[in-house]
Amino acid sequence: MSRKVKVLFASSEEDLIVPLIEKLEALRPGLPLYVVSEFPAPRGQWIPYHQGRGLADNLALCRASLRGQELDLAAVVLQPRVPFRRLRLMALLMAPLRTLFYNENLDHFMLRPRSLPSMARYFLWRLKNLLRWQLNPGGPLYTFFWRLVHPSALRRPLLFARAKIFGAFVRALKALAPRRREDELGAPLPEGISVVVPSRNGVDLLRNLLPGLLRELDGYEAEIIVVDNGSTDGTAEWLAREYPRVTVEISPQPLSFAAAVNRGARRARYAYTCFLNNDMVLEAGFFAPLREAFRRVPDLFCATAQIFFPAGERRQETGKAVMPPRSAKTAAPDFPVRCELPVPGEDSSYVLYGSGGCSLYDTRKLRRLGGLDEAYEPAYVEDLDLGYRAWLRGWPTVFASEARLEHRHRATTSRYFTPEELERVLEVNYLKFLTRSVGSPRLFSRLWKQATGRLNLLASREGGGTAALNALAEAWKAPWWFRRGVEEGPLSEDLILALTSGEVAVFPGRRPSDRPRIMVLSPYVPFPLSHGGAVRIYNLMRRAAEHYGQILVAFADELEAPAAEVLDHCVEVVLVRRVGSHLRRATDRPDVVEEFDSATFRAAVRQTARKWRPSIAQLEFTQMAVYAADCQPARTLLVEHDVTFDLYQQLLRQQEDWEVRRQLERWVRFETEAWKQVDCVVTMSEKDRAVVSEARAECLPNGVDLIRFQPANREPEKGRLLFIGSFAHLPNVLAMDYFLREVWPLLADSGPSMHVIAGARHRYHLERWKDRVQLNLELPGVEVEDFVADVRPAYERAAVVVAPLLASAGTNIKIMEAMAMGKAIVS
């Protein structure tokens, strides 16, 4: 006989879930309660609802979770403007006549004749609320009539609508325009640096700049070209008198920043050209890091310096210019391009462009691009445009953090333009950049919608937004700004923006780069040694560093300097911030694969492979196989720490589970196909090697560091048990649950203690696995620790090490460590 249950379909905002649970617990209190929700519920048995999946998948999971039980009562919340329509429909499909429909006040009705008065009251109440919202200030209907009475208020929405129309027209132009690529750079130029300094009435600024600039150029073949840009303060005469070796290019009339710099750059004689604002003060050793960047990064277009501001001033620029990712629907008020604070230790990280006031360029590439685009008047965004066009050609820009200077911000422009005028210029020039330089019609459309939506938002704000409104008024000129024949290079524009989004940081390692190179791709940084996978990766890298130059590309929760233990064994470490989300694309691949499939990581892998040309790319863990094609031309090794579908088969043998079976089917397809896409598969055991039958496979078994792990001289503590296993790995949670439920009660008479080392963020992972297992660690004698840097003292204190694994693939390093420590083991 099936058991009756009640189910809450949590289709409301979070603050209503607990009151609803209390309401349902009071109704038919003897029935078990299930909660279908995005996140684990505070009470009741959780059934996950996946926003990224379709109705059919979520419905199948819910029915499977309730198999053998009768749904006696269901509840949903009809809260407006909450994206849970499919969740409410699930309740209707599963129990149409037994569903309670709640509103935000927790009044309810059912789909039954006697509920018709309640239903009528509900719909009248909802209609009244809708009319109140529509007819009050801020409501769409109120706003519409108010604008009819105040015609001037129609200007902004009409300008916004016009901007959308002209944006669509430009998108069509881009779809028709051919992409092009030309490779000729011209003859090589003499080694040396040409410094171009535009200056308008800037004698006082040049007095501060030139002594330090000359000091920093000492030892280089170099020239300084000052563009006297319509000055009336005797700049040319002062330079001729005080600095006769400085070349002066005179323009009687003031030019835009781009035109002035181009005028000086045309006279450059050397292989590298530095654009330098006159309001900069250089720190010692300025040019050496910029030149070193060109030695390290092939095809480099630009190395840009780190910018500081005078003491006490807000640091408005840093030199690390990025464009953070945003949804096309997001109208964030911040300007889309920003400067981020550098991460301590990073150097040669990829940025979107080099600041036009403190960057070193490859002169031939600069000329090939035609210099700065003079359409950007009077200043701003021309350097973004230049850097982006170079990226389209496959010529990177990097941030040279050790090249440092101080910027006296807007010391020139603020004399001739008001802040509002400069803000309008910035906004208009950004729209020009999108129109002129973004080649992909789809990407242009997304960025144009973001940009004009942002201007519309800023212009609507009370007491401000004049510059934004004026910029929006100029968006109709986009077809006249359009530039045909945008360049096309090795990285797509989406990957360029992903690489320069601020989510990637590059850290130079401490190993020489003149050895055969291996690129290691990992889902995490393999230090600290928080679990068996990290132990294996780190120790193999430590030994391989004696013979190979290793480049590590890894995900990280936060961008921060890698541990010295990692940098000591690498030529370079590239970290990609992992943006976690429970919302994943609905595909036919396993969820873990989707979780680690990142455009930013793909861009980092491709650029790192271009930079270092590794002989071998080593893909650690099955999910990293999605990047095999991005490692070309390197040969690829897929390191199978465990055969993942084998693990899922074991889990399924223990307990039938719809989600596990679904993931198993996907893992079988993905994993077996992945084996065919790489040059060699590396397994931990001969058993796993035999499974990989359709591809070349080698077994490189796990081991343990016998110098680090040795039997201790101290006596263990009587009755002390030890379990080590990161709760990020489901089999470890299942193992602990089994042990505490089935074994621990049998040991109670002997008074044991249980030491559990559960790894970093173990409480987070317990919540993550809550639909599969609800582990109770609040038992007498059970001591739980998070991550432990050195587990040897824990082994020494333990009388027995337990490894009660119900499902396990690969081999377990923790068992080998226990053996090396001379411990008794029960598994």
C-alpha positions in Angstrom: 0.0 0.0 0.0 1.4 3.4 -1.0 2.2 6.0 1.7 0.4 9.3 1.5 2.6 12.4 1.4 2.2 16.2 1.0 4.4 18.3 -1.3 5.2 22.0 -1.3 6.1 23.3 -4.7 8.1 26.3 -3.5 7.1 28.8 -6.2 7.6 32.0 -4.1 10.3 34.2 -2.8 12.4 32.8 0.0 10.8 34.6 2.9 7.5 32.8 2.3 8.9 29.3 2.3 9.2 28.8 6.1 5.6 30.1 6.8 4.3 27.8 4.1 6.1 24.8 5.6 4.6 25.6 8.9 1.1 25.9 7.3 1.5 22.5 5.6 2.9 20.8 8.7 -0.2 21.8 10.6 -2.4 20.3 7.9 -2.6 16.5 8.3 0.4 16.4 10.6 1.0 12.7 10.3 2.0 12.9 6.6 5.6 13.3 5.5 6.4 16.6 3.9 8.4 17.0 0.6 9.6 20.3 -0.7 10.3 20.9 -4.4 12.6 23.9 -4.6 15.7 25.4 -6.2 17.7 25.2 -3.0 17.5 22.9 0.0 14.5 23.6 2.3 15.0 24.2 6.0 12.6 21.3 6.8 11.1 18.4 4.9 12.6 16.0 2.3 14.2 18.1 -0.5 13.4 17.4 -4.2 15.6 19.7 -6.4 14.0 21.8 -9.0 16.4 22.8 -11.8 15.5 26.1 -13.4 17.7 25.4 -16.4 15.9 22.2 -17.3 12.6 21.8 -19.1 9.2 20.9 -17.6 9.5 17.2 -18.7 12.8 16.6 -16.9 11.7 18.3 -13.7 8.4 16.5 -13.7 10.2 13.1 -14.3 12.6 13.8 -11.4 9.7 14.8 -9.0 7.7 11.7 -9.9 10.7 9.4 -9.5 11.4 10.9 -6.1 7.8 10.2 -5.0 7.6 6.7 -6.6 5.5 4.4 -4.5 3.9 7.3 -2.6 0.5 9.0 -3.1 0.4 12.7 -3.3 -2.4 13.5 -0.9 -1.9 17.3 -0.8 0.1 19.8 -2.9 0.7 23.5 -2.4 1.9 26.3 -4.7 2.2 30.1 -4.3 0.7 32.4 -6.9 3.2 35.2 -6.2 3.5 37.6 -9.2 6.8 38.4 -10.9 8.4 35.2 -9.6 9.8 32.9 -12.4 8.2 29.6 -11.3 5.5 29.1 -13.8 6.7 25.6 -14.7 7.0 24.7 -11.0 3.3 25.6 -10.5 2.3 23.7 -13.6 4.0 20.6 -12.1 1.7 20.7 -9.2 -1.3 21.0 -11.4 -0.2 18.1 -13.6 0.5 15.9 -10.6 -2.5 16.7 -8.3 -5.0 19.0 -10.0 -7.8 18.5 -7.5 -5.6 18.2 -4.4 -3.5 21.4 -4.8 -3.8 24.4 -2.5 -3.2 27.7 -4.2 -1.7 30.3 -1.8 -1.3 34.0 -2.3 1.4 36.2 -0.6 -0.9 36.6 2.4 -1.1 32.8 2.7 -4.8 32.7 1.9 -5.7 29.8 -0.3 -8.2 28.0 -2.4 -8.5 24.7 -4.3 -9.9 23.8 -7.8 -13.3 22.7 -6.4 -16.8 24.1 -6.8 -17.1 25.1 -3.1 -13.9 27.2 -3.6 -15.4 29.4 -6.3 -16.1 32.3 -3.9 -12.5 32.2 -2.7 -11.3 32.0 -6.2 -13.4 35.0 -7.2 -12.1 37.0 -4.2 -8.6 36.1 -5.1 -8.9 37.2 -8.7 -10.6 40.4 -7.7 -7.9 41.1 -5.2 -5.2 40.5 -7.8 -7.0 42.8 -10.3 -7.3 45.5 -7.7 -3.5 45.2 -7.0 -2.7 45.3 -10.7 -4.8 48.5 -11.2 -3.3 50.1 -8.1 0.2 49.4 -9.5 -0.7 50.6 -13.0 -2.4 53.8 -11.8 0.1 54.9 -9.2 3.3 56.9 -9.9 5.8 54.5 -11.4 3.2 52.2 -12.9 3.2 51.7 -16.7 -0.3 53.1 -17.3 0.2 56.1 -15.1 3.6 56.8 -16.8 1.9 56.6 -20.2 -0.8 59.2 -19.4 1.7 61.4 -17.5 3.9 61.6 -20.6 0.9 62.5 -22.8 0.3 65.4 -20.5 4.0 66.3 -20.4 5.2 65.8 -24.0 8.8 66.7 -23.1 8.9 63.5 -21.0 8.4 61.5 -24.2 11.9 62.5 -25.4 13.9 59.9 -23.6 11.7 56.8 -24.5 11.5 58.0 -28.1 15.3 58.4 -28.2 15.7 55.0 -26.7 13.3 53.4 -29.3 15.2 55.2 -32.1 18.5 53.9 -30.8 17.1 50.4 -30.9 16.0 50.8 -34.5 19.3 52.2 -35.7 21.2 49.5 -33.7 19.2 46.9 -35.6 20.1 48.6 -38.9 23.8 48.5 -38.1 23.5 44.8 -37.1 22.1 44.2 -40.6 25.1 46.1 -42.1 27.5 44.0 -40.2 25.9 40.8 -41.3 26.4 41.9 -44.9 29.9 43.3 -44.5 32.8 40.9 -45.4 35.5 40.3 -42.8 39.1 40.6 -43.9 42.6 39.8 -42.8 45.9 41.2 -44.0 49.3 39.9 -42.7 52.0 42.3 -44.1 53.8 44.3 -41.5 56.5 45.9 -43.5 60.2 45.9 -43.0 61.7 45.5 -39.5 62.7 48.7 -37.7 65.8 49.3 -35.6 65.7 48.1 -32.0 64.8 51.0 -29.7 62.0 53.0 -28.2 60.2 56.1 -29.7 58.2 58.0 -27.0 55.3 60.1 -28.2 54.1 62.8 -25.7 51.1 64.9 -26.7 51.0 68.2 -24.9 48.7 71.2 -24.9 49.8 74.1 -22.8 51.7 71.7 -20.6 55.1 73.2 -19.9 54.6 72.7 -16.1 53.7 69.0 -16.7 56.6 68.4 -19.0 59.0 69.8 -16.4 57.8 67.0 -14.1 57.8 64.3 -16.8 61.0 64.8 -18.9 63.7 64.4 -16.3 62.4 61.0 -15.2 61.7 59.9 -18.7 65.2 60.7 -19.8 66.5 58.8 -16.8 64.5 55.7 -17.7 65.5 55.8 -21.3 69.2 55.8 -20.4 70.7 52.7 -21.9 68.2 52.3 -24.7 68.3 53.5 -28.3 65.5 56.0 -28.0 63.9 59.3 -29.1 61.3 61.5 -27.5 58.7 63.2 -29.8 56.6 65.9 -28.1 53.5 66.9 -30.1 53.0 70.6 -29.3 49.2 70.5 -29.7 48.1 74.1 -30.3 49.9 75.4 -27.2 50.1 79.1 -26.4 52.5 78.8 -23.4 55.7 78.7 -25.4 56.1 74.9 -25.2 58.1 74.6 -28.4 60.5 77.4 -27.5 61.0 76.0 -23.9 61.8 72.5 -25.3 64.2 73.9 -27.9 66.0 75.8 -25.1 65.9 73.2 -22.3 65.8 69.9 -24.1 67.3 70.4 -27.6 67.4 66.6 -28.2 63.7 66.3 -28.0 61.9 66.3 -31.3 59.0 68.7 -31.4 56.1 68.2 -33.8 54.1 71.4 -33.9 50.4 71.7 -34.7 49.2 75.4 -34.6 45.6 74.3 -34.0 44.6 71.9 -31.2 44.0 68.4 -32.4 42.0 65.5 -30.9 44.1 63.2 -28.7 44.1 60.5 -31.5 45.2 62.9 -34.2 47.9 64.5 -32.0 49.4 61.1 -31.1 49.2 59.8 -34.7 51.1 62.9 -35.8 53.9 62.0 -33.4 53.8 58.3 -34.1 54.3 58.8 -37.8 57.8 60.2 -37.0 58.7 57.2 -34.8 62.0 55.5 -36.0 62.2 52.5 -33.6 60.7 49.1 -33.3 58.6 50.1 -30.2 56.5 53.2 -29.7 55.4 54.4 -26.3 52.4 56.7 -25.9 52.9 58.8 -22.8 50.6 61.5 -21.4 52.4 64.6 -20.2 50.7 64.3 -16.8 52.7 61.1 -15.9 55.6 60.6 -13.5 57.6 57.4 -14.1 59.0 55.2 -11.3 62.4 53.7 -11.6 62.8 50.7 -14.0 59.7 51.7 -16.0 60.7 50.4 -19.5 62.3 47.1 -18.6 59.1 45.2 -17.7 57.4 46.6 -20.8 60.2 45.3 -23.0 60.3 42.0 -21.2 56.7 41.4 -22.0 57.5 41.5 -25.7 60.1 38.8 -25.1 57.7 36.5 -23.2 54.5 36.9 -25.2 54.5 36.0 -29.0 52.8 38.4 -31.4 52.4 40.9 -28.6 50.9 44.2 -29.7 51.0 46.2 -26.5 52.3 46.1 -22.9 50.6 48.5 -20.6 51.8 49.9 -17.3 50.3 49.9 -13.8 48.9 53.4 -13.0 48.8 54.9 -9.5 47.4 58.3 -8.4 48.8 60.9 -6.1 48.5 60.2 -2.4 45.0 60.9 -1.0 43.3 60.6 -4.4 40.9 57.8 -5.4 42.6 55.4 -7.8 40.4 55.8 -10.9 42.8 53.9 -13.2 45.1 50.9 -12.6 46.0 49.9 -16.2 44.3 46.6 -15.8 41.4 47.4 -18.2 38.7 44.7 -18.5 35.1 44.3 -19.7 33.3 42.2 -17.1 30.6 39.9 -18.6 27.0 41.0 -18.4 23.7 39.6 -19.6 22.1 41.3 -22.6 19.1 42.0 -20.3 21.2 43.8 -17.7 21.2 47.5 -17.7 23.8 48.1 -15.0 24.6 51.7 -14.3 28.4 51.3 -14.4 30.4 52.0 -17.5 31.0 48.6 -19.3 34.8 48.9 -19.3 36.6 49.3 -16.0 40.0 49.1 -14.4 40.4 46.5 -11.7 42.9 46.4 -8.9 45.7 43.9 -9.8 46.1 40.7 -7.9 49.4 40.7 -5.9 52.0 38.7 -7.9 50.2 38.8 -11.2 52.1 39.9 -14.3 51.4 39.7 -18.1 47.7 39.1 -17.5 45.6 39.7 -20.6 43.7 43.0 -20.8 41.3 44.4 -23.3 43.6 47.3 -24.3 46.5 49.4 -23.2 46.0 52.9 -21.8 46.8 55.4 -24.5 48.7 57.4 -21.8 51.3 54.8 -20.7 51.7 51.8 -23.1 54.4 50.4 -25.3 53.4 49.2 -28.7 55.0 47.2 -31.5 55.5 50.0 -34.1 54.9 47.9 -37.2 51.7 46.4 -35.8 50.6 49.9 -34.8 51.1 51.2 -38.3 49.4 48.2 -39.8 46.3 49.1 -37.8 46.6 52.7 -39.0 47.3 54.1 -35.5 44.5 55.5 -33.3 41.2 56.0 -35.0 40.7 59.8 -35.3 36.9 59.4 -35.4 37.0 59.5 -31.5 36.9 63.2 -30.8 38.2 65.0 -28.7 39.4 62.0 -26.6 38.5 58.8 -24.9 37.9 55.2 -26.2 40.4 55.5 -29.0 42.8 53.3 -27.0 40.0 50.7 -26.4 39.3 50.7 -30.1 43.0 50.2 -31.0 43.5 47.4 -28.5 40.3 45.6 -29.6 41.3 45.8 -33.3 44.7 44.3 -32.4 43.0 41.4 -30.5 40.9 40.7 -33.6 44.2 40.2 -35.5 45.5 37.8 -32.8 47.8 40.4 -31.3 47.4 40.5 -27.5 47.7 43.3 -24.9 49.1 42.4 -21.5 49.4 44.2 -18.2 53.0 44.7 -17.1 52.4 45.2 -13.4 56.1 46.1 -12.6 56.1 49.1 -14.9 54.7 51.7 -12.6 53.9 55.4 -12.9 51.8 58.1 -11.3 49.0 59.9 -13.2 47.9 63.4 -12.5 44.4 62.6 -14.0 42.8 64.9 -16.5 45.3 67.6 -15.9 44.8 68.8 -19.6 41.3 67.9 -20.6 39.8 69.4 -17.4 41.0 72.8 -18.6 39.0 72.8 -21.8 35.9 70.7 -21.1 33.4 70.5 -18.3 32.9 67.1 -16.5 29.5 66.8 -18.1 31.0 67.3 -21.6 33.7 64.7 -20.9 31.0 62.2 -19.7 29.0 62.7 -22.9 32.1 62.3 -25.0 32.9 59.1 -23.2 29.4 57.6 -23.8 29.2 58.6 -27.4 32.7 57.3 -28.2 31.8 54.0 -26.7 28.8 53.7 -29.0 31.1 54.6 -31.9 33.5 51.8 -30.8 30.7 49.2 -30.8 29.6 50.4 -34.3 33.1 50.7 -35.8 35.0 47.8 -34.3 32.8 44.9 -33.2 32.5 42.7 -36.2 30.1 39.9 -35.0 26.5 41.0 -35.6 25.2 39.0 -32.7 27.8 40.4 -30.3 27.2 43.9 -31.5 23.5 43.5 -30.9 24.0 42.3 -27.4 26.5 45.1 -26.5 24.4 47.8 -28.2 21.4 46.7 -26.2 23.4 46.8 -23.0 24.9 50.2 -23.8 21.7 52.0 -24.9 19.7 50.3 -22.1 22.3 51.7 -19.6 22.0 55.2 -21.1 18.2 55.0 -20.9 18.5 54.0 -17.2 20.9 56.8 -16.4 18.8 59.4 -18.3 15.7 58.4 -16.4 17.2 59.2 -13.0 15.8 62.2 -11.2 18.2 65.1 -11.0 20.8 63.8 -13.4 21.5 61.9 -16.6 21.9 64.9 -19.0 25.1 63.5 -20.4 23.5 60.1 -20.9 20.4 61.6 -22.5 22.6 63.6 -24.9 24.6 60.5 -25.8 21.4 58.6 -26.4 20.3 61.4 -28.7 23.4 60.8 -30.9 22.9 57.0 -31.3 21.0 57.6 -34.5 24.3 58.4 -36.2 25.5 54.8 -35.8 25.1 53.9 -39.6 27.4 56.9 -40.4 29.9 55.7 -37.8 29.9 52.2 -39.3 33.3 51.0 -40.6 33.5 48.2 -43.2 35.9 45.3 -43.3 36.5 44.6 -39.6 39.5 42.3 -39.1 39.1 38.6 -38.2 41.7 36.6 -36.3 42.3 33.3 -34.5 40.2 34.0 -31.4 36.4 34.7 -31.8 35.2 38.0 -30.4 33.3 36.2 -27.6 36.6 34.5 -26.6 38.5 37.8 -26.7 36.0 39.4 -24.3 36.0 36.3 -22.1 39.8 36.4 -21.9 39.9 40.1 -21.1 36.9 40.0 -18.7 39.0 40.3 -15.5 38.3 36.6 -14.7 41.8 35.5 -15.8 45.1 36.2 -13.9 48.6 35.2 -15.0 51.4 34.6 -12.5 55.0 34.0 -13.6 56.4 30.8 -12.2 59.9 30.2 -10.9 61.1 27.5 -13.3 63.1 28.2 -16.5 61.1 28.1 -19.7 63.8 26.5 -22.0 62.7 22.9 -21.4 60.1 20.8 -23.2 56.8 22.2 -22.1 53.7 20.5 -20.6 50.4 22.4 -20.2 48.4 21.0 -17.2 44.6 21.7 -17.2 43.0 21.2 -13.8 39.6 21.9 -12.3 41.3 23.4 -9.2 44.7 24.5 -8.1 46.5 21.4 -6.8 47.7 23.0 -3.6 46.9 22.8 -0.7 46.7 19.1 -0.7 43.0 19.0 0.3 42.1 15.7 -1.3 43.6 12.7 -3.2 43.3 14.3 -6.7 45.4 17.3 -5.5 47.9 15.0 -3.9 48.5 13.2 -7.1 48.6 16.2 -9.4 50.9 18.2 -7.1 53.4 15.4 -6.5 53.7 14.4 -10.2 54.2 18.1 -11.1 56.8 18.4 -8.4 58.8 15.5 -9.8 58.2 16.5 -13.5 59.5 20.0 -12.8 63.1 18.6 -12.8 62.8 17.8 -16.5 59.9 19.9 -18.0 58.6 23.4 -18.1 55.1 23.2 -16.8 52.3 25.7 -17.4 49.3 25.2 -15.1 45.8 26.5 -16.2 43.4 26.0 -13.4 40.0 27.1 -12.1 40.0 29.0 -8.8 37.2 30.3 -6.6 39.1 33.5 -6.1 41.9 35.1 -8.1 44.8 35.2 -5.7 48.5 34.5 -5.8 49.1 30.7 -6.0 51.0 29.1 -3.2 54.8 29.2 -3.5 54.7 25.4 -3.7 52.9 25.7 -7.0 54.9 28.6 -8.4 58.2 26.7 -7.6 57.3 24.0 -10.1 55.8 26.0 -12.9 56.9 28.3 -15.7 53.6 30.1 -15.5 50.3 29.7 -13.6 47.0 30.9 -15.3 44.0 31.1 -13.0 40.4 31.4 -14.2 37.8 32.5 -11.7 35.1 29.8 -11.5 31.7 31.4 -11.4 29.5 28.9 -9.6 25.8 28.7 -10.4 23.1 26.1 -9.9 21.7 27.3 -13.3 23.2 25.2 -16.0 22.4 25.0 -19.7 20.0 22.2 -20.6 22.2 19.9 -22.7 22.8 16.1 -23.1 26.0 16.3 -21.2 26.6 15.5 -17.5 26.0 18.4 -15.1 29.6 18.4 -13.9 30.8 18.8 -17.5 28.5 21.8 -17.9 29.6 23.2 -14.6 33.2 23.3 -15.8 32.6 24.2 -19.5 33.6 27.9 -19.5 34.2 30.2 -22.4 36.7 32.1 -20.2 38.7 28.9 -19.5 38.6 27.9 -23.1 40.0 31.3 -24.1 42.7 31.0 -21.5 43.7 27.6 -22.8 43.8 28.7 -26.4 45.9 31.8 -25.7 48.2 29.8 -23.3 48.7 27.1 -26.0 49.5 29.9 -28.5 51.9 31.5 -26.2 53.9 28.5 -25.0 53.4 25.9 -27.8 53.5 22.9 -25.3 54.3 19.5 -26.6 51.7 17.8 -24.3 48.5 19.0 -22.7 47.6 17.0 -19.6 43.8 17.1 -18.8 43.2 16.3 -15.2 39.8 14.7 -14.6 37.2 13.6 -17.1 35.3 16.9 -17.3 38.4 18.7 -18.6 38.1 16.7 -21.8 35.9 19.4 -23.2 39.1 21.4 -23.7 41.0 18.8 -25.7 40.5 20.5 -29.1 41.6 23.9 -27.6 45.0 22.5 -26.8 46.1 22.1 -30.4 48.7 21.4 -31.7 49.8 19.8 -28.4 49.2 16.0 -28.0 46.6 15.4 -25.3 46.5 13.1 -22.2 43.3 12.6 -20.3 44.0 11.6 -16.7 41.1 9.5 -15.5 41.4 9.8 -11.7 38.4 7.5 -11.7 36.2 6.1 -14.5 33.3 8.3 -13.7 30.5 6.2 -15.2 31.9 3.2 -13.2 31.3 5.3 -10.0 27.8 6.1 -11.1 27.0 2.5 -11.9 28.1 1.6 -8.3 25.9 4.3 -6.9 23.0 3.1 -8.9 23.5 -0.5 -7.7 23.1 0.7 -4.1 19.9 2.6 -4.7 17.7 3.3 -7.7 17.7 7.0 -8.3 16.3 8.9 -11.3 19.0 11.6 -11.2 21.9 9.2 -10.9 20.6 7.1 -13.8 20.2 10.2 -15.9 23.7 11.3 -15.1 25.0 7.8 -15.7 23.6 7.7 -19.2 25.2 11.0 -20.0 28.5 10.0 -18.5 28.7 6.8 -20.6 28.2 8.8 -23.8 30.5 11.7 -22.9 33.3 9.7 -21.3 33.6 7.0 -24.0 33.5 9.7 -26.7 36.2 11.7 -24.8 38.6 8.8 -24.8 38.5 8.9 -28.6 39.2 12.6 -28.7 42.6 12.5 -26.9 45.9 10.8 -27.8 46.1 8.8 -24.6 44.1 8.0 -21.5 45.9 7.6 -18.2 44.2 5.5 -15.5 45.0 4.8 -11.9 44.5 1.0 -12.0 44.7 -1.9 -14.5 41.0 -2.5 -13.8 40.2 1.0 -15.1 42.7 0.6 -18.0 40.8 -2.5 -19.2 37.6 -0.5 -19.3 39.1 2.0 -21.7 39.1 -0.4 -24.6 38.5 1.8 -27.6 41.5 4.1 -27.1 45.1 4.0 -26.2 45.3 3.8 -22.4 48.2 3.6 -19.9 48.1 2.8 -16.2 50.2 5.1 -14.0 49.2 3.9 -10.5 48.8 6.2 -7.5 51.5 6.2 -4.9 52.5 8.0 -1.7 55.4 10.1 -0.6 57.3 7.7 1.7 59.6 10.4 2.9 56.7 12.6 4.1 54.5 9.7 5.4 56.3 7.3 7.8 55.2 5.3 10.9 55.2 7.5 14.0 57.1 6.7 17.2 54.2 7.8 19.4 51.4 5.5 20.6 48.0 6.1 19.1 45.1 7.1 21.3 43.0 4.2 22.4 39.7 3.9 20.6 40.4 6.8 18.3 39.1 6.3 14.7 40.0 8.5 11.7 38.1 9.1 8.4 39.6 11.4 5.8 37.7 12.4 2.7 36.5 15.6 1.1 32.7 16.0 1.3 32.9 17.6 -2.2 33.0 13.9 -3.4 29.6 12.2 -2.9 31.0 8.7 -2.2 32.8 10.1 0.9 29.5 11.5 2.3 27.7 8.2 1.6 30.6 6.4 3.3 30.3 8.5 6.4 26.5 8.2 6.5 26.7 4.4 6.3 29.4 4.2 9.0 27.6 6.5 11.5 24.2 4.7 10.9 25.2 1.1 10.7 28.6 0.7 12.4 28.9 3.5 15.0 26.1 2.3 17.2 27.7 -1.2 17.4 30.9 0.4 18.9 29.1 2.5 21.6 30.0 0.1 24.4 33.8 0.6 23.8 33.5 4.4 24.0 35.3 5.3 20.8 36.0 8.7 19.3 35.6 9.5 15.7 37.8 12.1 13.9 36.4 13.2 10.5 38.5 15.4 8.2 35.8 16.5 5.7 37.7 19.0 3.5 37.1 22.6 2.7 33.5 23.9 2.9 32.2 20.6 4.1 28.9 22.2 5.3 28.3 23.7 1.9 28.7 20.2 0.3 26.4 18.6 2.9 23.7 21.0 1.7 24.6 20.3 -1.9 24.1 16.5 -1.4 21.0 16.9 0.8 18.6 15.4 -1.8 20.7 12.2 -1.8 21.8 11.8 1.8 21.2 13.7 5.0 24.3 13.1 7.1 24.0 13.6 10.9 27.4 14.6 12.4 26.0 15.9 15.7 26.7 12.6 17.5 28.6 12.2 20.8 32.2 11.3 20.2 32.3 12.6 16.6 34.8 15.4 16.0 34.6 17.1 12.5 37.3 19.3 11.0 37.2 21.2 7.7 40.4 21.3 5.6 43.6 20.3 7.4 46.9 21.3 5.8 49.0 18.5 7.4 47.1 15.2 8.1 50.1 13.4 9.6 49.3 14.3 13.2 45.8 13.0 12.7 47.1 9.7 11.4 49.5 9.5 14.3 46.8 9.9 16.9 44.4 7.3 15.3 44.3 3.7 16.4 42.3 2.7 13.3 41.7 4.4 10.0 38.3 3.7 8.4 37.4 3.9 4.8 33.8 2.6 4.6 33.4 3.3 0.9 30.2 1.9 -0.6 31.2 3.2 -4.1 34.7 4.0 -5.3 36.5 4.2 -8.6 40.2 4.7 -9.3 42.4 4.1 -6.2 42.3 5.8 -2.8 45.4 7.7 -1.9 44.2 8.1 1.7 44.5 4.3 2.2 48.0 4.3 0.9 48.9 7.2 3.2 47.5 5.2 6.1 49.6 2.2 5.1 52.7 4.3 4.9 52.0 5.6 8.4 51.7 2.0 9.7 48.0 2.3 10.6 45.5 -0.4 11.0 42.8 0.1 8.2 39.2 -1.1 8.0 37.6 -0.7 4.6 
